[in-house]
Amino acid sequence: MDYAGSIEKPIGIFDSGVGGLSVLRAIRIQLPFEDIIYFGDQEKVPYGSRSLLEVRQLSEGVVRFLLNEGVKLIVVACNTASAAALHYLREAFPFIPFVGMEPAVKPAAENTHTGKVGVLATPATFQGELYASVVERFAQGVVIFQETCPGLVGQIEAGKLNVQETRQILEEAPKPMIKQGIDTVVLGCTHYPFVIPMIEQIVGPNVRVIDPAPAIARQTMHLLERDQIAKPGPQSGRLTFFTSADPAALQKLLPELLGATDPVFGLQWIGNHLVRA
């Protein structure tokens, strides 16, 4: 099947949960006419605590599902999955373009005034070769401080964006790096942009917070235009959502996280394959 040949085919986006909706939101602004299929692997969330091999296997299963749905491009809207599996996926499925997440260390390093940059991400992202490569290539002469935010993904998955428990998690993580004099924080997990207002309150006005989603949206547009498969207007694209957990739970979160009320369908894992529930 010619997956990449049709303008009318949808874009596929996946994440371990709802975090990738922050990327979908940016893509929707950049490419309002594209149909989008989104899958959140909420049964398996968080990916950040799983082994790189397991994340690779899960990612391959998701990609096979999206290909069966006829997508023309796949956005791996998950830093952990990108770190663990992006290179493998590109080799395994060379006939379709992939866009992956890469911690925005490069713009942070280019624009820091103190030479000190903080990165908030999951343990698996920090362990991955992709992150190490980005730091090696773009952060020469810059001091990088790394912190995880244990429990934050779970809070966002539950829709608890503006509660005290979430604030406590966010107050703890940046403390050490703020004391060291950082002036930039890179968000290395797609869940984290949903609490940017709270992060900005905590780090203060002198620390810039970088959301990678707009850059991912621009790269998606670039690849569609390069391959001449961008969908023209005037009709707004359709959104279709899938989850490996309870569709009703995701449906309830969509208005708050995305301002969307589109249908959500259930999938379940059978071995390494996703099938409709």
C-alpha positions as CSV (number, residue, x, y, z in Angstrom):
1,M,0.0,0.0,0.0
2,D,1.2,3.5,-0.8
3,Y,0.9,5.1,2.6
4,A,2.6,8.3,1.8
5,G,0.9,9.0,-1.6
6,S,-2.4,10.6,-0.7
7,I,-3.2,14.2,0.2
8,E,-6.5,13.1,1.7
9,K,-5.0,10.6,4.2
10,P,-4.8,11.6,7.9
11,I,-1.8,12.4,10.0
12,G,-1.2,9.8,12.8
13,I,-0.1,11.1,16.2
14,F,0.7,8.9,19.3
15,D,1.8,9.2,22.9
16,S,1.8,7.1,26.0
17,G,-1.2,9.1,27.1
18,V,-2.7,12.6,26.8
19,G,0.6,14.5,26.6
20,G,0.8,14.3,22.9
21,L,-2.4,16.4,22.8
22,S,-0.1,19.3,23.4
23,V,1.6,18.5,20.1
24,L,-1.8,17.9,18.4
25,R,-2.9,21.3,19.5
26,A,0.2,23.0,17.9
27,I,-0.3,20.9,14.7
28,R,-3.9,21.9,14.5
29,I,-2.9,25.6,14.6
30,Q,-0.3,25.1,11.9
31,L,-2.3,22.7,9.7
32,P,-6.0,23.3,10.3
33,F,-7.2,21.4,7.3
34,E,-5.5,18.1,8.0
35,D,-7.4,15.1,9.3
36,I,-5.7,13.7,12.4
37,I,-5.9,10.3,14.2
38,Y,-4.6,10.4,17.7
39,F,-3.8,7.4,19.9
40,G,-3.0,7.6,23.6
41,D,-1.7,4.4,25.2
42,Q,-3.3,5.1,28.5
43,E,-3.3,1.5,29.6
44,K,0.5,1.6,29.5
45,V,1.2,5.1,30.7
46,P,3.8,6.2,31.7
47,Y,6.3,5.0,29.2
48,G,9.0,6.8,31.1
49,S,9.3,4.1,33.7
50,R,9.5,1.2,31.2
51,S,12.6,-0.3,29.6
52,L,13.7,1.0,26.3
53,L,13.0,-2.4,24.7
54,E,9.5,-2.4,25.9
55,V,8.9,1.1,24.7
56,R,10.2,0.1,21.3
57,Q,7.8,-2.9,21.1
58,L,4.9,-0.8,22.2
59,S,5.8,1.9,19.6
60,E,6.0,-0.6,16.8
61,G,2.6,-2.0,17.7
62,V,1.1,1.5,17.6
63,V,2.7,2.3,14.3
64,R,1.3,-0.8,12.7
65,F,-2.2,0.2,13.9
66,L,-1.8,3.7,12.5
67,L,-0.6,2.3,9.2
68,N,-3.7,0.1,9.0
69,E,-5.7,3.2,9.5
70,G,-4.1,4.6,6.4
71,V,-2.0,7.5,7.8
72,K,0.4,9.4,5.5
73,L,2.8,10.7,8.2
74,I,3.4,9.7,11.9
75,V,4.2,12.0,14.7
76,V,5.8,10.3,17.7
77,A,4.5,12.8,20.2
78,C,6.3,11.3,23.1
79,N,9.8,12.1,24.2
80,T,10.3,8.6,25.7
81,A,9.1,6.8,22.6
82,S,11.2,9.1,20.4
83,A,14.3,8.4,22.5
84,A,13.8,4.7,22.6
85,A,12.3,3.9,19.2
86,L,12.5,6.7,16.6
87,H,15.6,5.4,14.9
88,Y,14.3,1.9,14.9
89,L,10.9,2.9,13.5
90,R,12.4,4.8,10.6
91,E,14.5,1.8,9.7
92,A,11.5,-0.6,10.1
93,F,9.0,1.5,8.1
94,P,11.1,3.5,5.6
95,F,8.1,4.2,3.3
96,I,6.5,6.7,5.7
97,P,7.8,9.9,7.2
98,F,8.2,10.2,11.0
99,V,8.4,13.3,13.1
100,G,9.9,12.7,16.6
101,M,10.3,14.7,19.7
102,E,13.7,16.0,20.6
103,P,14.4,18.0,23.8
104,A,14.7,21.6,22.7
105,V,18.3,21.9,24.0
106,K,19.5,23.6,20.8
107,P,17.4,26.8,21.1
108,A,17.9,26.8,24.8
109,A,21.7,26.7,24.4
110,E,21.7,29.3,21.7
111,N,19.6,31.8,23.7
112,T,20.8,31.3,27.3
113,H,22.6,34.3,28.9
114,T,23.8,32.6,32.0
115,G,25.1,29.5,30.2
116,K,22.9,27.3,32.5
117,V,19.9,25.4,31.2
118,G,17.5,23.1,33.0
119,V,15.7,20.1,31.4
120,L,12.6,18.5,32.9
121,A,12.0,15.0,31.5
122,T,11.3,11.4,32.3
123,P,14.1,9.0,33.3
124,A,13.8,7.1,30.0
125,T,14.3,10.2,28.0
126,F,17.5,11.1,29.9
127,Q,18.7,7.5,29.4
128,G,18.1,7.5,25.6
129,E,20.7,7.9,22.9
130,L,18.7,10.7,21.3
131,Y,18.9,13.0,24.3
132,A,22.7,12.3,24.7
133,S,23.2,13.1,21.1
134,V,21.3,16.4,21.3
135,V,23.3,17.5,24.3
136,E,26.6,16.5,22.7
137,R,25.8,18.3,19.5
138,F,24.2,21.5,20.7
139,A,25.1,22.1,24.4
140,Q,28.9,22.6,24.2
141,G,29.9,25.3,26.6
142,V,26.5,25.2,28.3
143,V,25.8,23.6,31.7
144,I,22.8,21.3,31.6
145,F,20.8,20.5,34.8
146,Q,18.5,17.6,34.6
147,E,15.5,16.8,36.8
148,T,12.6,14.4,36.6
149,C,9.1,15.2,37.9
150,P,7.9,12.0,39.6
151,G,4.1,11.8,39.6
152,L,3.5,14.7,37.2
153,V,2.4,12.6,34.2
154,G,-0.1,10.8,36.4
155,Q,-1.6,14.1,37.6
156,I,-2.0,15.4,34.1
157,E,-3.5,12.1,32.9
158,A,-6.1,12.5,35.7
159,G,-6.8,16.1,34.6
160,K,-5.4,17.5,37.8
161,L,-3.8,20.5,36.3
162,N,-4.5,23.2,39.0
163,V,-4.4,21.3,42.3
164,Q,-1.9,21.7,45.2
165,E,-0.4,18.2,44.7
166,T,0.6,19.1,41.1
167,R,2.1,22.4,42.3
168,Q,4.1,20.5,45.0
169,I,5.6,18.3,42.3
170,L,6.5,21.2,40.2
171,E,8.0,23.2,43.0
172,E,10.4,20.4,43.9
173,A,11.7,19.6,40.5
174,P,13.2,23.0,39.4
175,K,14.5,24.0,42.8
176,P,18.0,22.7,42.5
177,M,18.5,24.1,39.0
178,I,17.0,27.5,39.9
179,K,19.5,27.7,42.8
180,Q,22.3,27.1,40.2
181,G,21.2,30.1,38.1
182,I,19.5,28.7,35.1
183,D,17.6,31.2,32.8
184,T,15.9,28.6,30.6
185,V,13.8,25.5,31.3
186,V,13.3,22.9,28.5
187,L,10.2,20.8,28.7
188,G,11.3,17.3,27.7
189,C,7.9,15.6,28.1
190,T,4.8,16.3,26.0
191,H,2.6,16.2,29.1
192,Y,4.4,19.1,30.7
193,P,3.1,22.0,28.5
194,F,-0.4,21.6,30.0
195,V,1.0,23.0,33.2
196,I,3.2,25.8,31.7
197,P,1.3,28.6,33.5
198,M,2.1,26.9,36.9
199,I,5.7,26.2,35.8
200,E,6.1,29.9,34.8
201,Q,4.8,31.0,38.2
202,I,7.2,28.8,40.0
203,V,10.4,29.5,38.0
204,G,9.7,33.3,37.8
205,P,9.8,35.9,35.1
206,N,13.5,35.7,34.5
207,V,13.4,32.0,33.4
208,R,12.2,31.2,29.9
209,V,10.1,28.0,29.5
210,I,10.5,26.3,26.1
211,D,7.5,24.2,24.8
212,P,8.8,22.1,21.8
213,A,5.3,21.6,20.3
214,P,5.4,24.5,17.9
215,A,8.7,23.4,16.4
216,I,7.2,19.9,15.9
217,A,4.2,21.4,14.1
218,R,6.5,23.3,11.8
219,Q,8.5,20.2,11.0
220,T,5.3,18.3,10.3
221,M,4.3,21.0,7.8
222,H,7.7,21.0,6.2
223,L,7.6,17.2,5.5
224,L,4.0,17.4,4.2
225,E,5.0,20.2,1.8
226,R,8.2,18.5,0.8
227,D,6.3,15.4,-0.2
228,Q,3.5,17.4,-1.7
229,I,0.9,15.7,0.5
230,A,-0.4,18.7,2.5
231,K,-4.1,18.9,2.5
232,P,-5.5,22.3,1.3
233,G,-8.6,24.0,2.7
234,P,-11.2,25.2,3.1
235,Q,-12.7,22.5,5.3
236,S,-11.3,22.0,8.8
237,G,-9.8,18.6,9.3
238,R,-11.5,15.8,11.3
239,L,-10.1,14.6,14.6
240,T,-10.4,11.0,15.7
241,F,-9.2,9.7,19.0
242,F,-8.3,6.3,20.2
243,T,-7.2,5.1,23.7
244,S,-6.1,1.7,25.1
245,A,-7.9,2.6,28.4
246,D,-11.4,3.9,29.0
247,P,-12.7,6.0,26.1
248,A,-15.2,7.8,28.4
249,A,-12.3,9.0,30.6
250,L,-10.4,10.5,27.7
251,Q,-13.6,12.0,26.3
252,K,-14.1,13.8,29.6
253,L,-10.6,15.3,29.5
254,L,-10.7,16.5,25.9
255,P,-12.6,19.7,26.5
256,E,-10.2,20.9,29.2
257,L,-7.0,19.8,27.5
258,L,-7.9,20.5,23.8
259,G,-11.2,22.2,23.7
260,A,-12.5,19.2,21.7
261,T,-15.6,17.1,21.9
262,D,-14.8,14.6,19.1
263,P,-15.5,10.9,19.5
264,V,-13.0,8.6,21.3
265,F,-12.8,4.9,20.5
266,G,-11.3,2.1,22.5
267,L,-8.4,-0.2,21.6
268,Q,-6.9,-3.1,23.5
269,W,-3.5,-4.8,23.4
270,I,-3.5,-8.5,22.3
271,G,0.2,-9.4,22.6
272,N,2.0,-6.7,20.6
273,H,-1.0,-5.8,18.5
274,L,-3.7,-3.2,19.0
275,V,-7.3,-4.2,18.1
276,R,-10.6,-2.4,18.4
277,A,-12.2,-3.0,21.8
